[in-house]
Amino acid sequence: MQLQKETTTGSGAHGKWYNDACGTAFGMELVGERWSLLVVRELMFGPLRFSALRANLPGISAKVLTERLEKLEAANVLAKRVLPPPSGAQVYELTEWGYAAEPLIQELGRWAAKSAQHDPTLPLSPTSFMLSLRTMLDPGKAGDWRTRIGFRFPEVGFVAELADGRMPVQRIEPEECDAIFVAPAGPSLAAMFYVGVPAEEVGARIEGELNAADKFMALFELPEKIG
């Protein structure tokens, strides 16, 4: 009991749900409540304002989002800060430990995508789509190809820098890219990348080098269904 007291701190107390020393149990206590892990997902490419988080999670209420943010902050998964002038807006961003949850999100997504019950036609935020690309990238197919690919949605842009089989992504306006995918929403690009639906059929378009765009799309594939 003394050891448990020594390793228990704040609202992120290990054992509050399951009384189990397993790291998986503690992880569920931290991000296992409804919406918590999706809040972490939406912050993976940098800080966001409350309004942007809620817009990317349309099924969440302001009250529940506030509660999840407070609990994740208390557990040191994220922090809030005020942007410097002239903005002065309050934003939420992941801590170093919070960013370390990306492999967890990726592996959970990869595992779930192997289920026949997975429905890829449901709504998909731009951030979720970009994380899916980082998850489903085939480094073997990418080889030593280096390219800069942009993505432009109505409210946000991203740039993926592929090099040596790795692909960091930034939430920035796409510029100086070999190709740029322009789409009205995440599902449009998911249909293009994972189902092969032509851009014009989903209201999307490609700017720049079409050959680079086609080569890039060929690097991603959903896993085989086994469940």
KOLDRENNU-164593 format. One record per residue: chain; x, y, z of N, C-alpha, C in turn; residue number from 1. Coordinates in Angstrom, 2 decimals. Example, Ala and Ser with C-alpha at 12.3 -4.5 7.8 and 13.67 -1.06 7.14 Angstrom:
2
NODE chaine    n_c1    n_c2    n_c3   ca_c1   ca_c2   ca_c3    c_c1    c_c2    c_c3 num
NODE      A   13.19   -5.69    7.80   12.30   -4.50    7.80   13.20   -3.30    7.80   1
NODE      A   12.85   -2.25    7.08   13.67   -1.06    7.14   12.90    0.03    7.87   2
***
This chain:
227
NODE chaine    n_c1    n_c2    n_c3   ca_c1   ca_c2   ca_c3    c_c1    c_c2    c_c3 num
NODE      A    0.83   -1.21    0.00    0.00    0.00    0.00    0.85    1.25    0.00   1
NODE      A    1.99    1.20    0.72    2.86    2.36    0.76    3.40    2.70   -0.61   2
NODE      A    3.76    1.64   -1.40    4.27    1.87   -2.75    3.22    2.54   -3.60   3
NODE      A    1.96    2.11   -3.48    0.88    2.70   -4.25    0.73    4.18   -3.91   4
NODE      A    0.84    4.54   -2.62    0.72    5.93   -2.23    1.86    6.77   -2.81   5
NODE      A    3.05    6.19   -2.86    4.20    6.92   -3.36    4.11    7.18   -4.86   6
NODE      A    3.39    6.35   -5.59    3.31    6.50   -7.05    1.98    7.09   -7.48   7
NODE      A    1.21    7.63   -6.53   -0.08    8.21   -6.84   -0.01    9.72   -6.73   8
NODE      A   -0.41   10.42   -7.80   -0.37   11.88   -7.78   -1.58   12.45   -8.47   9
NODE      A   -2.21   13.42   -7.84   -3.26   14.21   -8.48   -4.40   13.41   -9.05  10
NODE      A   -5.11   14.07  -10.01   -6.29   13.44  -10.60   -5.92   12.34  -11.57  11
NODE      A   -4.62   12.22  -11.92   -4.19   11.14  -12.80   -3.77    9.93  -11.99  12
NODE      A   -4.29    9.79  -10.78   -3.85    8.75   -9.86   -3.97    7.36  -10.48  13
NODE      A   -2.85    6.63  -10.44   -2.84    5.26  -10.93   -3.62    4.40   -9.95  14
NODE      A   -4.62    3.68  -10.47   -5.43    2.81   -9.65   -6.82    3.33   -9.38  15
NODE      A   -7.14    4.53   -9.88   -8.44    5.12   -9.56   -9.60    4.35  -10.18  16
NODE      A   -9.35    3.65  -11.29  -10.42    2.87  -11.91  -10.30    1.38  -11.63  17
NODE      A   -9.10    0.84  -11.87   -8.95   -0.61  -11.91   -8.17   -1.20  -10.74  18
NODE      A   -7.46   -0.36   -9.96   -6.62   -0.86   -8.88   -5.68   -1.93   -9.41  19
NODE      A   -5.02   -1.61  -10.53   -4.20   -2.57  -11.27   -2.90   -1.88  -11.65  20
NODE      A   -1.77   -2.52  -11.35   -0.46   -1.91  -11.61   -0.06   -1.91  -13.08  21
NODE      A   -0.80   -2.60  -13.93   -0.47   -2.69  -15.35   -0.46   -1.31  -16.01  22
NODE      A    0.55   -1.05  -16.84    0.62    0.22  -17.55   -0.57    0.43  -18.46  23
NODE      A   -1.10   -0.65  -19.03   -2.29   -0.53  -19.89   -3.47   -0.02  -19.08  24
NODE      A   -3.63   -0.53  -17.85   -4.71   -0.07  -16.99   -4.55    1.42  -16.69  25
NODE      A   -3.33    1.85  -16.41   -3.09    3.26  -16.12   -3.36    4.11  -17.36  26
NODE      A   -2.95    3.60  -18.52   -3.23    4.32  -19.75   -4.71    4.53  -19.98  27
NODE      A   -5.50    3.51  -19.69   -6.95    3.63  -19.84   -7.51    4.65  -18.85  28
NODE      A   -6.92    4.71  -17.66   -7.37    5.71  -16.69   -7.08    7.13  -17.17  29
NODE      A   -6.02    7.29  -17.94   -5.63    8.60  -18.43   -6.44    9.05  -19.65  30
NODE      A   -6.62    8.14  -20.62   -7.26    8.54  -21.89   -8.42    7.64  -22.28  31
NODE      A   -8.91    6.83  -21.35   -9.95    5.88  -21.68  -11.36    6.42  -21.67  32
NODE      A  -11.57    7.62  -21.09  -12.90    8.20  -21.12  -13.27    8.61  -22.54  33
NODE      A  -14.56    8.61  -22.83  -15.02    8.97  -24.16  -14.48   10.35  -24.56  34
NODE      A  -13.95   10.45  -25.75  -13.40   11.66  -26.38  -11.96   11.96  -25.98  35
NODE      A  -11.47   11.45  -24.85  -10.15   11.87  -24.38   -9.05   11.60  -25.40  36
NODE      A   -8.99   10.39  -25.93   -7.92   10.07  -26.87   -8.08   10.84  -28.18  37
NODE      A   -9.32   11.15  -28.55   -9.52   11.93  -29.78   -9.09   13.38  -29.59  38
NODE      A   -9.23   13.90  -28.38   -8.70   15.23  -28.09   -7.18   15.22  -28.27  39
NODE      A   -6.53   14.19  -27.76   -5.09   14.06  -27.93   -4.74   13.95  -29.41  40
NODE      A   -5.50   13.17  -30.14   -5.27   13.02  -31.59   -5.30   14.37  -32.30  41
NODE      A   -6.29   15.19  -31.99   -6.43   16.46  -32.69   -5.30   17.44  -32.40  42
NODE      A   -4.57   17.22  -31.31   -3.47   18.11  -30.94   -2.12   17.61  -31.42  43
NODE      A   -2.09   16.51  -32.16   -0.83   15.90  -32.55    0.03   16.75  -33.47  44
NODE      A   -0.58   17.70  -34.18    0.21   18.54  -35.08    0.34   19.97  -34.57  45
NODE      A    0.17   20.15  -33.27    0.38   21.45  -32.69   -0.82   21.98  -31.94  46
NODE      A   -0.66   23.12  -31.27   -1.71   23.68  -30.42   -2.94   24.13  -31.19  47
NODE      A   -4.09   24.08  -30.52   -5.36   24.52  -31.10   -6.18   25.27  -30.06  48
NODE      A   -7.02   26.15  -30.55   -7.96   26.84  -29.68   -9.12   25.91  -29.37  49
NODE      A   -9.85   26.24  -28.31  -11.02   25.45  -27.91  -12.01   25.32  -29.06  50
NODE      A  -12.26   26.41  -29.77  -13.24   26.40  -30.86  -12.81   25.46  -31.99  51
NODE      A  -11.50   25.42  -32.28  -11.01   24.53  -33.33  -11.13   23.07  -32.92  52
NODE      A  -10.83   22.79  -31.66  -10.99   21.42  -31.16  -12.43   20.97  -31.27  53
NODE      A  -13.35   21.82  -30.87  -14.75   21.44  -30.92  -15.22   21.27  -32.36  54
NODE      A  -14.73   22.11  -33.27  -15.12   21.99  -34.68  -14.63   20.67  -35.28  55
NODE      A  -13.47   20.20  -34.83  -12.92   18.95  -35.35  -13.53   17.72  -34.70  56
NODE      A  -14.26   17.93  -33.60  -14.95   16.84  -32.91  -16.43   17.21  -32.80  57
NODE      A  -17.15   17.21  -33.92  -18.51   17.77  -33.94  -19.51   17.09  -33.02  58
NODE      A  -19.22   15.88  -32.54  -20.17   15.22  -31.66  -20.01   15.55  -30.20  59
NODE      A  -19.00   16.35  -29.84  -18.72   16.63  -28.44  -19.38   17.94  -28.03  60
NODE      A  -19.86   17.99  -26.80  -20.45   19.22  -26.28  -19.35   20.09  -25.67  61
NODE      A  -19.62   21.37  -25.52  -18.65   22.27  -24.91  -18.34   21.84  -23.48  62
NODE      A  -19.36   21.38  -22.76  -19.17   20.94  -21.37  -18.23   19.75  -21.29  63
NODE      A  -18.47   18.75  -22.13  -17.64   17.54  -22.09  -16.22   17.86  -22.54  64
NODE      A  -16.07   18.69  -23.58  -14.73   19.05  -24.02  -13.97   19.77  -22.91  65
NODE      A  -14.64   20.66  -22.21  -14.00   21.37  -21.10  -13.54   20.38  -20.03  66
NODE      A  -14.40   19.42  -19.71  -14.05   18.42  -18.69  -12.85   17.58  -19.12  67
NODE      A  -12.84   17.17  -20.39  -11.73   16.33  -20.86  -10.42   17.11  -20.87  68
NODE      A  -10.49   18.36  -21.29   -9.28   19.19  -21.31   -8.74   19.38  -19.89  69
NODE      A   -9.62   19.61  -18.94   -9.19   19.79  -17.56   -8.53   18.54  -17.00  70
NODE      A   -9.11   17.38  -17.31   -8.54   16.14  -16.79   -7.22   15.80  -17.46  71
NODE      A   -7.11   16.04  -18.75   -5.86   15.77  -19.45   -4.77   16.74  -19.01  72
NODE      A   -5.16   17.97  -18.70   -4.18   18.93  -18.18   -3.70   18.51  -16.79  73
NODE      A   -4.63   18.08  -15.95   -4.27   17.65  -14.60   -3.35   16.43  -14.63  74
NODE      A   -3.50   15.61  -15.67   -2.66   14.41  -15.80   -1.36   14.70  -16.52  75
NODE      A   -1.12   15.97  -16.91    0.10   16.40  -17.59    0.21   15.88  -19.02  76
NODE      A   -0.92   15.52  -19.61   -0.93   15.10  -21.01   -0.91   16.32  -21.93  77
NODE      A   -1.56   17.40  -21.50   -1.58   18.63  -22.27   -1.46   19.82  -21.33  78
NODE      A   -1.25   20.98  -21.92   -1.17   22.22  -21.16   -1.85   23.32  -21.95  79
NODE      A   -2.26   24.36  -21.27   -2.82   25.51  -21.98   -1.90   26.71  -21.80  80
NODE      A   -1.89   27.56  -22.84   -1.07   28.76  -22.78   -1.72   29.85  -23.61  81
NODE      A   -1.28   31.05  -23.43   -1.81   32.20  -24.17   -0.80   32.61  -25.23  82
NODE      A   -1.27   32.73  -26.47   -0.40   33.14  -27.55    0.03   34.59  -27.37  83
NODE      A    1.21   34.94  -27.83    1.68   36.33  -27.70    0.85   37.27  -28.56  84
NODE      A    0.89   38.58  -28.27    0.17   39.57  -29.08    0.64   39.48  -30.55  85
NODE      A   -0.21   39.82  -31.50   -1.53   40.44  -31.29   -2.67   39.45  -31.06  86
NODE      A   -2.39   38.14  -31.16   -3.47   37.17  -31.02   -4.03   37.15  -29.60  87
NODE      A   -3.19   36.79  -28.63   -3.62   36.72  -27.25   -4.61   35.61  -26.96  88
NODE      A   -4.78   34.69  -27.92   -5.76   33.61  -27.75   -5.20   32.51  -26.85  89
NODE      A   -6.08   31.84  -26.14   -5.68   30.69  -25.34   -5.73   29.44  -26.19  90
NODE      A   -4.67   28.64  -26.14   -4.62   27.41  -26.91   -4.26   26.26  -25.99  91
NODE      A   -4.52   25.06  -26.48   -4.17   23.84  -25.77   -3.13   23.10  -26.61  92
NODE      A   -2.10   22.57  -25.96   -1.08   21.83  -26.69   -0.61   20.66  -25.84  93
NODE      A   -0.13   19.64  -26.51    0.36   18.46  -25.82    1.70   18.74  -25.16  94
NODE      A    1.92   18.09  -24.04    3.24   18.11  -23.42    4.14   17.14  -24.19  95
NODE      A    5.40   17.11  -23.86    6.31   16.14  -24.49    5.78   14.73  -24.31  96
NODE      A    5.27   14.45  -23.12    4.70   13.13  -22.83    3.43   12.90  -23.64  97
NODE      A    2.64   13.95  -23.82    1.43   13.83  -24.62    1.74   13.48  -26.06  98
NODE      A    2.74   14.13  -26.64    3.13   13.81  -28.02    3.61   12.37  -28.16  99
NODE      A    4.15   11.83  -27.09    4.64   10.45  -27.12    3.52    9.44  -27.26 100
NODE      A    2.26    9.88  -27.22    1.12    8.97  -27.38    0.83    8.65  -28.84 101
NODE      A    1.53    9.30  -29.78    1.21    9.06  -31.19    1.31    7.58  -31.58 102
NODE      A    2.37    6.84  -31.19    2.41    5.42  -31.55    1.22    4.64  -31.02 103
NODE      A    0.73    5.01  -29.84   -0.46    4.37  -29.28   -1.65    4.57  -30.20 104
NODE      A   -1.86    5.81  -30.66   -2.97    6.12  -31.55   -2.82    5.39  -32.87 105
NODE      A   -1.60    5.36  -33.38   -1.35    4.69  -34.66   -1.63    3.20  -34.57 106
NODE      A   -1.11    2.55  -33.54   -1.30    1.11  -33.43   -2.75    0.75  -33.18 107
NODE      A   -3.45    1.56  -32.39   -4.87    1.31  -32.16   -5.64    1.46  -33.47 108
NODE      A   -5.31    2.50  -34.25   -5.97    2.70  -35.53   -5.67    1.57  -36.51 109
NODE      A   -4.42    1.13  -36.56   -4.04    0.05  -37.47   -4.75   -1.24  -37.10 110
NODE      A   -4.83   -1.51  -35.80   -5.52   -2.72  -35.33   -7.01   -2.66  -35.65 111
NODE      A   -7.65   -1.52  -35.37   -9.08   -1.39  -35.60   -9.42   -1.46  -37.09 112
NODE      A   -8.53   -0.96  -37.95   -8.79   -0.97  -39.39   -8.79   -2.38  -39.96 113
NODE      A   -8.29   -3.35  -39.20   -8.30   -4.74  -39.66   -9.65   -5.41  -39.43 114
NODE      A  -10.56   -4.71  -38.78  -11.90   -5.26  -38.53  -12.82   -5.00  -39.70 115
NODE      A  -13.62   -5.98  -40.07  -14.60   -5.81  -41.13  -15.68   -4.82  -40.72 116
NODE      A  -15.80   -4.53  -39.43  -16.81   -3.58  -38.97  -16.36   -2.12  -39.09 117
NODE      A  -15.11   -1.92  -39.42  -14.59   -0.54  -39.57  -15.27    0.12  -40.76 118
NODE      A  -15.85    1.29  -40.54  -16.57    2.01  -41.59  -15.79    3.25  -42.00 119
NODE      A  -15.05    3.19  -43.12  -14.23    4.34  -43.54  -15.03    5.48  -44.14 120
NODE      A  -16.35    5.33  -44.25  -17.18    6.39  -44.84  -17.68    7.39  -43.79 121
NODE      A  -17.41    7.13  -42.51  -17.85    8.04  -41.46  -17.02    9.33  -41.52 122
NODE      A  -17.48   10.40  -40.85  -16.72   11.65  -40.84  -15.29   11.45  -40.36 123
NODE      A  -14.38   12.26  -40.91  -12.97   12.13  -40.61  -12.35   13.52  -40.60 124
NODE      A  -11.78   13.92  -39.48  -11.18   15.25  -39.42   -9.90   15.29  -40.26 125
NODE      A   -9.49   16.47  -40.72   -8.23   16.58  -41.44   -7.04   16.01  -40.66 126
NODE      A   -7.00   16.29  -39.36   -5.92   15.77  -38.53   -5.93   14.25  -38.51 127
NODE      A   -7.12   13.67  -38.38   -7.22   12.22  -38.36   -6.75   11.62  -39.67 128
NODE      A   -7.09   12.26  -40.79   -6.63   11.76  -42.08   -5.11   11.82  -42.17 129
NODE      A   -4.52   12.93  -41.75   -3.07   13.05  -41.82   -2.38   12.03  -40.93 130
NODE      A   -2.94   11.77  -39.75   -2.38   10.73  -38.89   -2.52    9.36  -39.53 131
NODE      A   -3.61    9.15  -40.27   -3.77    7.86  -40.95   -2.67    7.66  -41.98 132
NODE      A   -2.25    8.75  -42.65   -1.16    8.62  -43.61    0.14    8.25  -42.90 133
NODE      A    0.41    8.87  -41.78    1.61    8.52  -41.03    1.56    7.07  -40.54 134
NODE      A    0.34    6.59  -40.29    0.16    5.22  -39.81    0.29    4.20  -40.93 135
NODE      A   -0.29    4.49  -42.09   -0.38    3.52  -43.17    0.75    3.63  -44.20 136
NODE      A    1.69    4.54  -43.99    2.82    4.66  -44.90    3.62    3.37  -44.95 137
NODE      A    3.96    2.92  -46.16    4.79    1.74  -46.35    6.22    2.21  -46.62 138
NODE      A    7.09    2.18  -45.61    8.46    2.68  -45.79    9.21    1.94  -46.89 139
NODE      A    8.90    0.65  -47.07    9.56   -0.12  -48.12    9.26    0.43  -49.50 140
NODE      A    8.00    0.79  -49.74    7.62    1.37  -51.02    8.22    2.77  -51.19 141
NODE      A    8.32    3.50  -50.10    8.84    4.86  -50.17   10.32    4.86  -50.50 142
NODE      A   11.07    3.87  -49.99   12.48    3.79  -50.27   13.21    5.07  -49.88 143
NODE      A   14.05    5.54  -50.80   14.80    6.77  -50.52   14.21    7.98  -51.23 144
NODE      A   12.95    7.86  -51.69   12.30    8.97  -52.39   12.09   10.14  -51.43 145
NODE      A   12.43   11.32  -51.90   12.23   12.53  -51.12   11.22   13.42  -51.85 146
NODE      A   10.21   13.84  -51.13    9.21   14.71  -51.74    8.53   15.54  -50.67 147
NODE      A    7.97   16.65  -51.10    7.22   17.55  -50.21    5.81   17.64  -50.78 148
NODE      A    4.84   17.15  -50.02    3.45   17.07  -50.48    2.56   17.91  -49.56 149
NODE      A    1.71   18.72  -50.16    0.82   19.58  -49.39   -0.61   19.09  -49.40 150
NODE      A   -1.36   19.53  -48.39   -2.78   19.21  -48.26   -3.48   20.47  -47.82 151
NODE      A   -4.54   20.83  -48.54   -5.26   22.05  -48.20   -6.75   21.73  -48.03 152
NODE      A   -7.24   21.97  -46.81   -8.65   21.84  -46.49   -9.21   23.25  -46.30 153
NODE      A  -10.52   23.42  -46.25  -11.08   24.77  -46.12  -10.54   25.58  -44.96 154
NODE      A  -10.27   24.94  -43.82   -9.86   25.69  -42.63   -8.41   25.46  -42.21 155
NODE      A   -7.71   24.54  -42.86   -6.37   24.20  -42.39   -5.54   23.59  -43.51 156
NODE      A   -4.22   23.72  -43.41   -3.32   23.11  -44.37   -2.25   22.29  -43.67 157
NODE      A   -1.67   21.35  -44.40   -0.61   20.49  -43.88    0.46   20.30  -44.94 158
NODE      A    1.65   19.99  -44.48    2.74   19.62  -45.39    3.40   18.36  -44.85 159
NODE      A    3.53   17.36  -45.74    4.22   16.12  -45.41    5.58   16.11  -46.10 160
NODE      A    6.62   15.88  -45.34    7.99   15.85  -45.87    8.48   14.40  -45.84 161
NODE      A    8.42   13.73  -46.99    8.84   12.34  -47.06   10.33   12.25  -47.36 162
NODE      A   11.06   11.51  -46.54   12.49   11.32  -46.76   12.96   10.08  -46.01 163
NODE      A   13.66    9.19  -46.71   14.24    8.01  -46.08   13.21    7.17  -45.34 164
NODE      A   12.02    7.06  -45.92   10.99    6.22  -45.33   10.29    6.81  -44.12 165
NODE      A   10.57    8.05  -43.81    9.93    8.73  -42.69    9.12    9.91  -43.22 166
NODE      A    8.06   10.28  -42.50    7.20   11.33  -43.02    6.64   12.21  -41.91 167
NODE      A    7.43   13.14  -41.40    6.88   14.13  -40.46    5.87   15.01  -41.16 168
NODE      A    4.89   15.48  -40.40    3.82   16.33  -40.94    3.73   17.59  -40.10 169
NODE      A    3.56   18.73  -40.78    3.36   20.00  -40.10    2.01   20.58  -40.49 170
NODE      A    1.37   21.24  -39.50    0.12   21.94  -39.80    0.49   23.37  -40.22 171
NODE      A    0.76   23.55  -41.50    1.14   24.85  -42.05    0.53   24.99  -43.44 172
NODE      A    0.50   26.20  -43.96    0.01   26.43  -45.31    0.95   25.77  -46.30 173
NODE      A    0.44   24.92  -47.20    1.31   24.22  -48.15    1.89   25.16  -49.21 174
NODE      A    3.20   25.23  -49.24    3.91   26.04  -50.23    5.15   25.28  -50.69 175
NODE      A    5.57   25.56  -51.92    6.76   24.94  -52.49    6.70   23.42  -52.39 176
NODE      A    5.55   22.87  -52.76    5.35   21.42  -52.71    5.38   20.84  -54.13 177
NODE      A    5.76   19.57  -54.23    5.74   18.90  -55.53    4.31   18.70  -56.00 178
NODE      A    3.41   18.47  -55.06    1.99   18.33  -55.38    1.18   18.76  -54.16 179
NODE      A   -0.02   19.27  -54.40   -0.90   19.68  -53.31   -2.29   19.08  -53.55 180
NODE      A   -2.79   18.37  -52.55   -4.15   17.83  -52.60   -5.09   18.85  -51.97 181
NODE      A   -6.09   19.26  -52.71   -7.07   20.24  -52.22   -8.41   19.52  -52.10 182
NODE      A   -8.99   19.54  -50.89  -10.21   18.76  -50.67  -11.14   19.48  -49.71 183
NODE      A  -12.45   19.21  -49.81  -13.42   19.84  -48.91  -13.43   19.24  -47.51 184
NODE      A  -12.93   18.01  -47.35  -12.97   17.34  -46.05  -12.08   16.11  -46.07 185
NODE      A  -11.83   15.56  -44.88  -10.99   14.38  -44.76  -11.48   13.16  -45.53 186
NODE      A  -12.80   12.85  -45.49  -13.28   11.67  -46.21  -13.00   11.69  -47.71 187
NODE      A  -12.94   12.88  -48.29  -12.67   12.97  -49.72  -11.29   12.40  -50.04 188
NODE      A  -10.29   12.79  -49.27   -8.95   12.27  -49.53   -8.82   10.81  -49.11 189
NODE      A   -9.53   10.41  -48.07   -9.51    9.01  -47.68  -10.03    8.13  -48.81 190
NODE      A  -11.07    8.60  -49.50  -11.61    7.84  -50.63  -10.60    7.76  -51.77 191
NODE      A   -9.86    8.84  -51.99   -8.85    8.84  -53.04   -7.69    7.93  -52.70 192
NODE      A   -7.16    8.06  -51.49   -5.96    7.33  -51.10   -6.21    5.84  -50.86 193
NODE      A   -7.33    5.51  -50.22   -7.54    4.14  -49.78   -8.51    3.33  -50.63 194
NODE      A   -9.31    4.02  -51.45  -10.28    3.31  -52.28  -10.00    3.53  -53.76 195
NODE      A   -9.25    4.55  -54.09   -8.92    4.82  -55.48   -9.97    5.61  -56.23 196
NODE      A  -10.83    6.33  -55.49  -11.87    7.14  -56.13  -11.21    8.36  -56.78 197
NODE      A  -11.55    8.67  -58.03  -10.96    9.84  -58.70  -11.27   11.14  -57.95 198
NODE      A  -10.36   12.08  -58.03  -10.50   13.34  -57.31  -11.80   14.06  -57.65 199
NODE      A  -12.14   14.10  -58.92  -13.33   14.86  -59.33  -14.62   14.28  -58.78 200
NODE      A  -14.61   13.01  -58.42  -15.83   12.39  -57.89  -16.06   12.73  -56.43 201
NODE      A  -15.06   13.24  -55.74  -15.21   13.58  -54.33  -14.99   15.07  -54.09 202
NODE      A  -15.03   15.85  -55.16  -14.90   17.30  -55.02  -13.50   17.77  -54.67 203
NODE      A  -12.50   16.97  -55.00  -11.10   17.32  -54.71  -10.36   17.62  -56.01 204
NODE      A   -9.16   18.15  -55.87   -8.32   18.37  -57.05   -6.86   18.29  -56.62 205
NODE      A   -6.00   18.13  -57.60   -4.56   18.04  -57.36   -3.87   19.17  -58.09 206
NODE      A   -3.05   19.91  -57.36   -2.25   20.97  -57.95   -0.80   20.51  -58.00 207
NODE      A   -0.08   20.92  -59.04    1.32   20.55  -59.15    1.53   19.34  -60.01 208
NODE      A    2.51   18.52  -59.66    2.91   17.37  -60.47    1.99   16.17  -60.23 209
NODE      A    1.21   15.81  -61.23    0.29   14.69  -61.08    1.04   13.37  -60.88 210
NODE      A    2.18   13.21  -61.53    2.96   11.98  -61.35    3.42   11.83  -59.91 211
NODE      A    3.83   12.95  -59.30    4.26   12.90  -57.90    3.08   12.54  -57.00 212
NODE      A    1.90   13.10  -57.31    0.72   12.81  -56.50    0.34   11.34  -56.60 213
NODE      A    0.37   10.78  -57.82    0.02    9.37  -58.01    1.03    8.46  -57.30 214
NODE      A    2.31    8.79  -57.42    3.36    8.00  -56.77    3.20    8.05  -55.25 215
NODE      A    2.83    9.22  -54.75    2.64    9.38  -53.31    1.46    8.56  -52.82 216
NODE      A    0.34    8.62  -53.52   -0.85    7.87  -53.09   -0.60    6.37  -53.06 217
NODE      A    0.31    5.89  -53.90    0.59    4.46  -53.96    1.34    3.94  -52.75 218
NODE      A    1.79    4.84  -51.88    2.56    4.44  -50.70    1.69    4.04  -49.52 219
NODE      A    0.38    4.18  -49.66   -0.53    3.97  -48.52   -1.58    2.93  -48.85 220
NODE      A   -1.84    2.07  -47.88   -2.84    1.02  -48.07   -3.38    0.58  -46.72 221
NODE      A   -4.69    0.41  -46.65   -5.29   -0.10  -45.41   -4.92   -1.56  -45.22 222
NODE      A   -4.80   -2.01  -43.98   -4.41   -3.41  -43.74   -5.51   -4.39  -44.13 223
NODE      A   -5.13   -5.61  -44.35   -6.08   -6.66  -44.69   -7.03   -6.91  -43.52 224
NODE      A   -8.29   -7.19  -43.84   -9.29   -7.47  -42.80   -9.08   -8.88  -42.26 225
NODE      A   -8.97   -8.98  -40.95   -8.80  -10.29  -40.32   -9.79  -10.50  -39.18 226
NODE      A  -10.55   -9.45  -38.84  -11.46   -9.54  -37.70  -12.91   -9.33  -38.08 227
***
